[in-house]
């Protein structure tokens, strides 16, 4: 793979599983060095060029300590991918528990804000790229997804406002809007619904595929590749935008 990120320093949250893990892998293959944050280090992936920081992004101290580690080890920060997030079970409005509402907003929204807050001081001198993980639901709604949809609408609001605040420093802020991606998390939800009397796993996947222009669902690699694009000079004129990666859901 071409070393599009040679010498760049990156921070990736939610870096040891799912999309975040693939983003970190592609960044490393493209020449980036940096640090990943997650609640557990399933891969024991720390090295001299790629550090791991265990912590909860809803705790501001996690980002204080992680960015301090980046400053001491690398002296700068060029790229942030705020990927960490949670997907709650689908519920109707009257079924929502407020404690769950607060937790999901803490991870999906407050965690993103904390990440940006503590990353920006390391980026101001040379500029860089911030990539947030939005969703198909950042700009549309689905029944049973009021909580998740609200958090991803909020992420789009963060993109639109912070891009205006940070553009003067040469810092671009964009988001990726994945549709259904066959991550372990999505497959677990599909299996759970099947066990509760819903569509079988194969039927559910077939239905998702039928809703796309490409006749399939997008992959983790495709999302990670867009994160790579948004982090390089190839996207230097793009900021304040969300890029769909959904195989063409109409």
Buried (B, 14 or more C-beta within 10 A) or exposed (E): EEEBBEEBBBBBBBBBBBBBBBBBBBBBBBBBBBBBBBBEBEBEBEEEEBBBBBBBBBBBEBBBBBBEBBBEBBEBBBBBBBBBBBBBEBBEEEEBEEEBBEBBBBBBBBBBBBBBBBBBEBBBEBBBBBBBBBBBBBBEEEEBBBBBBBBBBBBBEBBBEBBEEBBEBBBBBBBBBBBBBBBEBBEEBBBEBBEEEEBEBEEBBEEBBEBBEEEBBBBBBBBBBBBBBBBBEEBEEBBBBBBBBBBEBE
